[in-house]
């Protein structure tokens, strides 16, 4: 597949992702006759990247696909549904990938609250799949914003549909709990470490005294010279003893 190899090189796709994209392409050729040519190749590469957690430039892909942006997005959804492609990445996987494990607990709470809101709105037993990348990434992003944890929105959007991500982010804003104190400890400590600050720098002088431990004086290590001088049999010791006795006798005579 020369066209596939060309776009794999162009988008700097790792070999394992390229193999997955080729697998999707072969299946889609048989099952998705409505999507063809360059558009299908780029759709398969995008879906493979999303499946294996690799970033992908969707804007560039849309320009190269030869179809309009809306048609490209619909093609992605069609291929994804027909091939039944589901992301294997969990919320924890994305948190590790983006370096924001400190907000993972809050993101889980946001997802739970969002599910309650959606269940109340949905009718006829409809349910939302919260394991989709868009839901997980939107929850992580909102959690980062709520805890003022630095993150790159563009990187989050590179793993999913931009429009869907934006919509979910707006919907999840109301799902952030009001009391954020229990979630702030971890993010604050990490933020201080990244900035090179000391977490105890804001302590009062009296507090520092309670944490200070008594410093034990260091004992001087005994040397070989010390052992020789202190030995009763050494010439140096005998000379020192004689001088000390003479000095004492002279003091007695002068009294």
Phi and psi restraints in degrees (value plus and minus 20) as a CYANA .aco file:
   2 UNK   PHI     -82.7   -42.7
   2 UNK   PSI     -65.9   -25.9
   3 UNK   PHI     -78.3   -38.3
   3 UNK   PSI     -60.9   -20.9
   4 UNK   PHI     -82.0   -42.0
   4 UNK   PSI     -65.2   -25.2
   5 UNK   PHI     -82.8   -42.8
   5 UNK   PSI     -56.5   -16.5
   6 UNK   PHI     -83.5   -43.5
   6 UNK   PSI     -65.7   -25.7
   7 UNK   PHI     -94.8   -54.8
   7 UNK   PSI     -49.0    -9.0
   8 UNK   PHI     -82.2   -42.2
   8 UNK   PSI     -63.4   -23.4
   9 UNK   PHI     -88.2   -48.2
   9 UNK   PSI     -58.8   -18.8
  10 UNK   PHI     -84.6   -44.6
  10 UNK   PSI     -56.7   -16.7
  11 UNK   PHI    -117.3   -77.3
  11 UNK   PSI     -11.8    28.2
  12 UNK   PHI      33.6    73.6
  12 UNK   PSI      30.0    70.0
  13 UNK   PHI    -104.9   -64.9
  13 UNK   PSI     111.3   151.3
  14 UNK   PHI     -82.2   -42.2
  14 UNK   PSI     135.7   175.7
  15 UNK   PHI     -76.5   -36.5
  15 UNK   PSI     -60.5   -20.5
  16 UNK   PHI     -85.9   -45.9
  16 UNK   PSI     -54.8   -14.8
  17 UNK   PHI     -92.2   -52.2
  17 UNK   PSI     -57.4   -17.4
  18 UNK   PHI     -82.4   -42.4
  18 UNK   PSI     -59.6   -19.6
  19 UNK   PHI     -83.9   -43.9
  19 UNK   PSI     -62.0   -22.0
  20 UNK   PHI     -85.6   -45.6
  20 UNK   PSI     -60.0   -20.0
  21 UNK   PHI     -83.6   -43.6
  21 UNK   PSI     -60.6   -20.6
  22 UNK   PHI     -85.6   -45.6
  22 UNK   PSI     -56.9   -16.9
  23 UNK   PHI     -83.2   -43.2
  23 UNK   PSI     -65.6   -25.6
  24 UNK   PHI     -82.1   -42.1
  24 UNK   PSI     -59.5   -19.5
  25 UNK   PHI     -83.4   -43.4
  25 UNK   PSI     -63.5   -23.5
  26 UNK   PHI     -85.2   -45.2
  26 UNK   PSI     -59.0   -19.0
  27 UNK   PHI     -89.6   -49.6
  27 UNK   PSI     -61.7   -21.7
  28 UNK   PHI     -87.1   -47.1
  28 UNK   PSI     -52.5   -12.5
  29 UNK   PHI     -80.0   -40.0
  29 UNK   PSI     -53.3   -13.3
  30 UNK   PHI    -105.9   -65.9
  30 UNK   PSI     -55.6   -15.6
  31 UNK   PHI    -122.5   -82.5
  31 UNK   PSI     -37.2     2.8
  32 UNK   PHI    -144.7  -104.7
  32 UNK   PSI      52.9    92.9
  33 UNK   PHI     -86.8   -46.8
  33 UNK   PSI     -37.8     2.2
  34 UNK   PHI     -94.9   -54.9
  34 UNK   PSI     -40.2    -0.2
  35 UNK   PHI    -132.3   -92.3
  35 UNK   PSI     105.3   145.3
  36 UNK   PHI    -159.4  -119.4
  36 UNK   PSI     150.7   190.7
  37 UNK   PHI      42.6    82.6
  37 UNK   PSI    -164.5  -124.5
  38 UNK   PHI     -80.9   -40.9
  38 UNK   PSI     -56.3   -16.3
  39 UNK   PHI     -79.1   -39.1
  39 UNK   PSI     -64.3   -24.3
  40 UNK   PHI     -85.8   -45.8
  40 UNK   PSI     -60.3   -20.3
  41 UNK   PHI     -80.2   -40.2
  41 UNK   PSI     -67.7   -27.7
  42 UNK   PHI     -88.4   -48.4
  42 UNK   PSI     -56.4   -16.4
  43 UNK   PHI     -82.1   -42.1
  43 UNK   PSI     -64.1   -24.1
  44 UNK   PHI     -85.5   -45.5
  44 UNK   PSI     -58.9   -18.9
  45 UNK   PHI     -85.2   -45.2
  45 UNK   PSI     -61.9   -21.9
  46 UNK   PHI     -82.7   -42.7
  46 UNK   PSI     -64.2   -24.2
  47 UNK   PHI     -86.9   -46.9
  47 UNK   PSI     -55.8   -15.8
  48 UNK   PHI     -87.0   -47.0
  48 UNK   PSI     -59.9   -19.9
  49 UNK   PHI     -83.3   -43.3
  49 UNK   PSI     -63.6   -23.6
  50 UNK   PHI     -84.5   -44.5
  50 UNK   PSI     -57.5   -17.5
  51 UNK   PHI     -86.6   -46.6
  51 UNK   PSI     -58.5   -18.5
  52 UNK   PHI    -123.4   -83.4
  52 UNK   PSI     -10.6    29.4
  53 UNK   PHI      53.3    93.3
  53 UNK   PSI      15.9    55.9
  54 UNK   PHI    -130.6   -90.6
  54 UNK   PSI     118.8   158.8
  55 UNK   PHI     -87.5   -47.5
  55 UNK   PSI     134.1   174.1
  56 UNK   PHI    -169.1  -129.1
  56 UNK   PSI     116.1   156.1
  57 UNK   PHI    -105.2   -65.2
  57 UNK   PSI      73.9   113.9
  58 UNK   PHI     -91.6   -51.6
  58 UNK   PSI     -52.5   -12.5
  59 UNK   PHI     -82.9   -42.9
  59 UNK   PSI     -63.4   -23.4
  60 UNK   PHI     -86.3   -46.3
  60 UNK   PSI     -58.1   -18.1
  61 UNK   PHI     -84.1   -44.1
  61 UNK   PSI     -60.9   -20.9
  62 UNK   PHI     -82.3   -42.3
  62 UNK   PSI     -58.3   -18.3
  63 UNK   PHI     -87.4   -47.4
  63 UNK   PSI     -56.1   -16.1
  64 UNK   PHI    -106.0   -66.0
  64 UNK   PSI     -32.4     7.6
  65 UNK   PHI     -91.4   -51.4
  65 UNK   PSI     -43.2    -3.2
  66 UNK   PHI      64.7   104.7
  66 UNK   PSI     -14.1    25.9
  67 UNK   PHI    -148.0  -108.0
  67 UNK   PSI     147.4   187.4
  68 UNK   PHI     -90.2   -50.2
  68 UNK   PSI     139.6   179.6
  69 UNK   PHI     -77.9   -37.9
  69 UNK   PSI     -61.9   -21.9
  70 UNK   PHI     -85.0   -45.0
  70 UNK   PSI     -61.0   -21.0
  71 UNK   PHI     -85.9   -45.9
  71 UNK   PSI     -57.0   -17.0
  72 UNK   PHI     -85.6   -45.6
  72 UNK   PSI     -63.6   -23.6
  73 UNK   PHI     -82.2   -42.2
  73 UNK   PSI     -62.5   -22.5
  74 UNK   PHI     -84.1   -44.1
  74 UNK   PSI     -56.4   -16.4
  75 UNK   PHI     -84.0   -44.0
  75 UNK   PSI     -60.1   -20.1
  76 UNK   PHI     -80.7   -40.7
  76 UNK   PSI     -66.3   -26.3
  77 UNK   PHI     -84.8   -44.8
  77 UNK   PSI     -59.7   -19.7
  78 UNK   PHI     -82.8   -42.8
  78 UNK   PSI     -69.3   -29.3
  79 UNK   PHI     -84.6   -44.6
  79 UNK   PSI     -60.8   -20.8
  80 UNK   PHI     -82.4   -42.4
  80 UNK   PSI     -62.3   -22.3
  81 UNK   PHI     -92.3   -52.3
  81 UNK   PSI     -62.6   -22.6
  82 UNK   PHI     -86.8   -46.8
  82 UNK   PSI     -60.2   -20.2
  83 UNK   PHI    -105.2   -65.2
  83 UNK   PSI     -24.1    15.9
  84 UNK   PHI      35.3    75.3
  84 UNK   PSI      32.2    72.2
  85 UNK   PHI    -108.8   -68.8
  85 UNK   PSI     106.8   146.8
  86 UNK   PHI    -150.1  -110.1
  86 UNK   PSI     119.2   159.2
  87 UNK   PHI     -90.8   -50.8
  87 UNK   PSI     117.8   157.8
  88 UNK   PHI    -109.4   -69.4
  88 UNK   PSI     -24.8    15.2
  89 UNK   PHI    -101.2   -61.2
  89 UNK   PSI     113.8   153.8
  90 UNK   PHI    -115.5   -75.5
  90 UNK   PSI     157.3   197.3
  91 UNK   PHI     -81.0   -41.0
  91 UNK   PSI     -60.0   -20.0
  92 UNK   PHI     -83.9   -43.9
  92 UNK   PSI     -60.9   -20.9
  93 UNK   PHI     -79.9   -39.9
  93 UNK   PSI     -65.5   -25.5
  94 UNK   PHI     -86.5   -46.5
  94 UNK   PSI     -58.3   -18.3
  95 UNK   PHI     -83.9   -43.9
  95 UNK   PSI     -59.9   -19.9
  96 UNK   PHI     -87.3   -47.3
  96 UNK   PSI     -62.5   -22.5
  97 UNK   PHI     -82.5   -42.5
  97 UNK   PSI     -57.6   -17.6
  98 UNK   PHI    -115.3   -75.3
  98 UNK   PSI     -18.8    21.2
  99 UNK   PHI      46.9    86.9
  99 UNK   PSI      17.7    57.7
 100 UNK   PHI    -151.9  -111.9
 100 UNK   PSI      24.9    64.9
 101 UNK   PHI     -81.2   -41.2
 101 UNK   PSI     -43.9    -3.9
 102 UNK   PHI     -85.7   -45.7
 102 UNK   PSI     -41.5    -1.5
 103 UNK   PHI    -123.6   -83.6
 103 UNK   PSI     -16.2    23.8
 104 UNK   PHI     -80.1   -40.1
 104 UNK   PSI     -62.7   -22.7
 105 UNK   PHI     -82.6   -42.6
 105 UNK   PSI     -62.6   -22.6
 106 UNK   PHI     -86.2   -46.2
 106 UNK   PSI     -59.1   -19.1
 107 UNK   PHI     -81.6   -41.6
 107 UNK   PSI     -58.4   -18.4
 108 UNK   PHI     -83.4   -43.4
 108 UNK   PSI     -61.0   -21.0
 109 UNK   PHI     -84.6   -44.6
 109 UNK   PSI     -61.3   -21.3
 110 UNK   PHI     -82.0   -42.0
 110 UNK   PSI     -62.6   -22.6
 111 UNK   PHI     -82.1   -42.1
 111 UNK   PSI     -62.7   -22.7
 112 UNK   PHI     -83.1   -43.1
 112 UNK   PSI     -64.9   -24.9
 113 UNK   PHI     -84.5   -44.5
 113 UNK   PSI     -58.1   -18.1
 114 UNK   PHI     -86.2   -46.2
 114 UNK   PSI     -57.4   -17.4
 115 UNK   PHI     -82.9   -42.9
 115 UNK   PSI     -59.7   -19.7
 116 UNK   PHI     -83.0   -43.0
 116 UNK   PSI     -64.2   -24.2
 117 UNK   PHI     -82.6   -42.6
 117 UNK   PSI     -63.9   -23.9
 118 UNK   PHI     -87.5   -47.5
 118 UNK   PSI     -60.6   -20.6
 119 UNK   PHI     -81.7   -41.7
 119 UNK   PSI     -54.5   -14.5
 120 UNK   PHI     -90.5   -50.5
 120 UNK   PSI     -52.8   -12.8
 121 UNK   PHI    -102.2   -62.2
 121 UNK   PSI     -52.7   -12.7
 122 UNK   PHI     -93.1   -53.1
 122 UNK   PSI     128.4   168.4
 123 UNK   PHI    -143.2  -103.2
 123 UNK   PSI     145.8   185.8
 124 UNK   PHI      38.2    78.2
 124 UNK   PSI      14.7    54.7
 125 UNK   PHI      51.1    91.1
 125 UNK   PSI      -2.9    37.1
 126 UNK   PHI     -88.5   -48.5
 126 UNK   PSI     122.9   162.9
 127 UNK   PHI    -152.4  -112.4
 127 UNK   PSI     133.0   173.0
 128 UNK   PHI    -124.8   -84.8
 128 UNK   PSI     122.5   162.5
 129 UNK   PHI    -110.5   -70.5
 129 UNK   PSI      82.7   122.7
 130 UNK   PHI     -97.7   -57.7
 130 UNK   PSI     -25.1    14.9
 131 UNK   PHI    -104.8   -64.8
 131 UNK   PSI     -24.0    16.0
 132 UNK   PHI     -88.6   -48.6
 132 UNK   PSI     129.3   169.3
 133 UNK   PHI     -77.0   -37.0
 133 UNK   PSI     -59.9   -19.9
 134 UNK   PHI     -79.5   -39.5
 134 UNK   PSI     -62.5   -22.5
 135 UNK   PHI     -87.6   -47.6
 135 UNK   PSI     -65.2   -25.2
 136 UNK   PHI     -84.1   -44.1
 136 UNK   PSI     -65.2   -25.2
 137 UNK   PHI     -88.7   -48.7
 137 UNK   PSI     -58.3   -18.3
 138 UNK   PHI     -84.2   -44.2
 138 UNK   PSI     -62.0   -22.0
 139 UNK   PHI     -83.7   -43.7
 139 UNK   PSI     -62.0   -22.0
 140 UNK   PHI     -83.7   -43.7
 140 UNK   PSI     -62.0   -22.0
 141 UNK   PHI     -84.4   -44.4
 141 UNK   PSI     -65.2   -25.2
 142 UNK   PHI     -84.7   -44.7
 142 UNK   PSI     -57.1   -17.1
 143 UNK   PHI     -84.4   -44.4
 143 UNK   PSI     -61.1   -21.1
 144 UNK   PHI     -81.6   -41.6
 144 UNK   PSI     -63.1   -23.1
 145 UNK   PHI     -85.0   -45.0
 145 UNK   PSI     -62.0   -22.0
 146 UNK   PHI     -84.3   -44.3
 146 UNK   PSI     -57.0   -17.0
 147 UNK   PHI    -115.6   -75.6
 147 UNK   PSI     -14.0    26.0
 148 UNK   PHI      36.4    76.4
 148 UNK   PSI      22.8    62.8
 149 UNK   PHI    -115.4   -75.4
 149 UNK   PSI     105.1   145.1
 150 UNK   PHI     -83.9   -43.9
 150 UNK   PSI     110.8   150.8
 151 UNK   PHI    -172.4  -132.4
 151 UNK   PSI     141.8   181.8
 152 UNK   PHI    -127.3   -87.3
 152 UNK   PSI      89.5   129.5
 153 UNK   PHI     -80.7   -40.7
 153 UNK   PSI     -57.6   -17.6
 154 UNK   PHI     -81.9   -41.9
 154 UNK   PSI     -56.3   -16.3
 155 UNK   PHI     -87.3   -47.3
 155 UNK   PSI     -58.6   -18.6
 156 UNK   PHI     -82.3   -42.3
 156 UNK   PSI     -64.4   -24.4
 157 UNK   PHI     -89.6   -49.6
 157 UNK   PSI     -41.4    -1.4
 158 UNK   PHI     -91.7   -51.7
 158 UNK   PSI     -30.3     9.7
 159 UNK   PHI    -121.9   -81.9
 159 UNK   PSI     -20.4    19.6
 160 UNK   PHI    -176.7  -136.7
 160 UNK   PSI    -197.4  -157.4
 161 UNK   PHI     -89.7   -49.7
 161 UNK   PSI     107.3   147.3
 162 UNK   PHI     -83.6   -43.6
 162 UNK   PSI     -64.1   -24.1
 163 UNK   PHI     -85.2   -45.2
 163 UNK   PSI     -63.3   -23.3
 164 UNK   PHI     -85.5   -45.5
 164 UNK   PSI     -61.1   -21.1
 165 UNK   PHI     -80.5   -40.5
 165 UNK   PSI     -63.9   -23.9
 166 UNK   PHI     -83.9   -43.9
 166 UNK   PSI     -63.1   -23.1
 167 UNK   PHI     -84.6   -44.6
 167 UNK   PSI     -65.0   -25.0
 168 UNK   PHI     -84.8   -44.8
 168 UNK   PSI     -58.3   -18.3
 169 UNK   PHI     -81.5   -41.5
 169 UNK   PSI     -62.1   -22.1
 170 UNK   PHI     -85.9   -45.9
 170 UNK   PSI     -60.8   -20.8
 171 UNK   PHI     -87.8   -47.8
 171 UNK   PSI     -53.4   -13.4
 172 UNK   PHI    -101.6   -61.6
 172 UNK   PSI     -29.2    10.8
 173 UNK   PHI     -76.9   -36.9
 173 UNK   PSI     -58.3   -18.3
 174 UNK   PHI     -97.8   -57.8
 174 UNK   PSI     -27.1    12.9
 175 UNK   PHI    -114.1   -74.1
 175 UNK   PSI     -19.4    20.6
 176 UNK   PHI     -95.9   -55.9
 176 UNK   PSI     105.7   145.7
 177 UNK   PHI     -84.2   -44.2
 177 UNK   PSI     130.7   170.7
 178 UNK   PHI     -91.5   -51.5
 178 UNK   PSI     -58.7   -18.7
 179 UNK   PHI    -110.2   -70.2
 179 UNK   PSI      86.6   126.6
 180 UNK   PHI    -125.0   -85.0
 180 UNK   PSI     -15.8    24.2
 181 UNK   PHI     -79.7   -39.7
 181 UNK   PSI     -60.1   -20.1
 182 UNK   PHI     -89.4   -49.4
 182 UNK   PSI     -37.1     2.9
 183 UNK   PHI    -118.9   -78.9
 183 UNK   PSI     -28.9    11.1
 184 UNK   PHI    -105.4   -65.4
 184 UNK   PSI     -42.5    -2.5
 185 UNK   PHI     -77.1   -37.1
 185 UNK   PSI     -72.0   -32.0
 186 UNK   PHI     -84.3   -44.3
 186 UNK   PSI     -62.3   -22.3
 187 UNK   PHI     -89.8   -49.8
 187 UNK   PSI     -53.7   -13.7
 188 UNK   PHI     -88.6   -48.6
 188 UNK   PSI     -62.3   -22.3
 189 UNK   PHI     -82.8   -42.8
 189 UNK   PSI     -62.9   -22.9
 190 UNK   PHI     -86.1   -46.1
 190 UNK   PSI     -59.5   -19.5
 191 UNK   PHI     -82.8   -42.8
 191 UNK   PSI     -61.0   -21.0
 192 UNK   PHI     -85.9   -45.9
 192 UNK   PSI     -60.3   -20.3
 193 UNK   PHI     -84.2   -44.2
 193 UNK   PSI     -60.8   -20.8
 194 UNK   PHI     -86.9   -46.9
 194 UNK   PSI     -51.8   -11.8
 195 UNK   PHI    -106.0   -66.0
 195 UNK   PSI     -24.8    15.2
 196 UNK   PHI      55.9    95.9
 196 UNK   PSI       4.3    44.3
 197 UNK   PHI    -117.8   -77.8
 197 UNK   PSI     136.5   176.5
 198 UNK   PHI    -111.2   -71.2
 198 UNK   PSI     101.8   141.8
 199 UNK   PHI     -78.9   -38.9
 199 UNK   PSI     -40.3    -0.3
 200 UNK   PHI    -118.7   -78.7
 200 UNK   PSI     -10.1    29.9
 201 UNK   PHI     -88.1   -48.1
 201 UNK   PSI     -41.6    -1.6
 202 UNK   PHI    -115.2   -75.2
 202 UNK   PSI      -6.1    33.9
 203 UNK   PHI     -96.5   -56.5
 203 UNK   PSI     132.2   172.2
 204 UNK   PHI     -97.2   -57.2
 204 UNK   PSI     135.7   175.7
 205 UNK   PHI     -75.7   -35.7
 205 UNK   PSI     -57.3   -17.3
 206 UNK   PHI     -87.0   -47.0
 206 UNK   PSI     -52.7   -12.7
 207 UNK   PHI     -88.7   -48.7
 207 UNK   PSI     -56.6   -16.6
 208 UNK   PHI     -84.6   -44.6
 208 UNK   PSI     -53.5   -13.5
 209 UNK   PHI     -85.9   -45.9
 209 UNK   PSI     -54.4   -14.4
 210 UNK   PHI     -90.8   -50.8
 210 UNK   PSI     -46.5    -6.5
 211 UNK   PHI    -108.3   -68.3
 211 UNK   PSI     -36.3     3.7
 212 UNK   PHI     -92.5   -52.5
 212 UNK   PSI     114.9   154.9
 213 UNK   PHI    -118.8   -78.8
 213 UNK   PSI     125.7   165.7
 214 UNK   PHI     -83.3   -43.3
 214 UNK   PSI     114.8   154.8
 215 UNK   PHI    -111.8   -71.8
 215 UNK   PSI     100.4   140.4
 216 UNK   PHI    -101.6   -61.6
 216 UNK   PSI     113.2   153.2
 217 UNK   PHI     -84.7   -44.7
 217 UNK   PSI     120.5   160.5
 218 UNK   PHI     -98.8   -58.8
 218 UNK   PSI     113.5   153.5
 219 UNK   PHI    -101.2   -61.2
 219 UNK   PSI     115.9   155.9
 220 UNK   PHI     -91.3   -51.3
 220 UNK   PSI     112.7   152.7
 221 UNK   PHI     -91.1   -51.1
 221 UNK   PSI     112.6   152.6
 222 UNK   PHI     -89.8   -49.8
 222 UNK   PSI     109.4   149.4
 223 UNK   PHI    -118.9   -78.9
 223 UNK   PSI     151.3   191.3
 224 UNK   PHI     -85.6   -45.6
 224 UNK   PSI     -55.0   -15.0
 225 UNK   PHI     -83.3   -43.3
 225 UNK   PSI     -58.6   -18.6
 226 UNK   PHI     -82.8   -42.8
 226 UNK   PSI     -62.7   -22.7
 227 UNK   PHI     -86.1   -46.1
 227 UNK   PSI     -56.0   -16.0
 228 UNK   PHI     -88.8   -48.8
 228 UNK   PSI     -64.2   -24.2
 229 UNK   PHI     -85.2   -45.2
 229 UNK   PSI     -53.2   -13.2
 230 UNK   PHI    -105.2   -65.2
 230 UNK   PSI     -27.3    12.7
 231 UNK   PHI     -94.8   -54.8
 231 UNK   PSI     108.7   148.7
 232 UNK   PHI     -83.5   -43.5
 232 UNK   PSI     -39.6     0.4
 233 UNK   PHI    -115.0   -75.0
 233 UNK   PSI     -26.2    13.8
 234 UNK   PHI    -100.0   -60.0
 234 UNK   PSI     126.9   166.9
 235 UNK   PHI     -79.9   -39.9
 235 UNK   PSI     -57.2   -17.2
 236 UNK   PHI     -82.9   -42.9
 236 UNK   PSI     -58.0   -18.0
 237 UNK   PHI     -89.0   -49.0
 237 UNK   PSI     -60.9   -20.9
 238 UNK   PHI     -84.9   -44.9
 238 UNK   PSI     -60.4   -20.4
 239 UNK   PHI     -85.5   -45.5
 239 UNK   PSI     -62.3   -22.3
 240 UNK   PHI     -82.5   -42.5
 240 UNK   PSI     -58.6   -18.6
 241 UNK   PHI     -86.8   -46.8
 241 UNK   PSI     -61.0   -21.0
 242 UNK   PHI     -84.6   -44.6
 242 UNK   PSI     -63.2   -23.2
 243 UNK   PHI     -83.9   -43.9
 243 UNK   PSI     -58.6   -18.6
 244 UNK   PHI     -86.3   -46.3
 244 UNK   PSI     -60.1   -20.1
 245 UNK   PHI     -87.5   -47.5
 245 UNK   PSI     -62.8   -22.8
 246 UNK   PHI     -81.3   -41.3
 246 UNK   PSI     -62.0   -22.0
 247 UNK   PHI     -82.9   -42.9
 247 UNK   PSI     -57.1   -17.1
 248 UNK   PHI     -90.4   -50.4
 248 UNK   PSI     -57.5   -17.5
 249 UNK   PHI     -86.0   -46.0
 249 UNK   PSI     -60.3   -20.3
 250 UNK   PHI     -84.6   -44.6
 250 UNK   PSI     -57.2   -17.2
 251 UNK   PHI     -85.8   -45.8
 251 UNK   PSI     -58.1   -18.1
 252 UNK   PHI     -87.1   -47.1
 252 UNK   PSI     -59.2   -19.2
 253 UNK   PHI     -85.0   -45.0
 253 UNK   PSI     -60.0   -20.0
 254 UNK   PHI     -93.6   -53.6
 254 UNK   PSI     -31.1     8.9
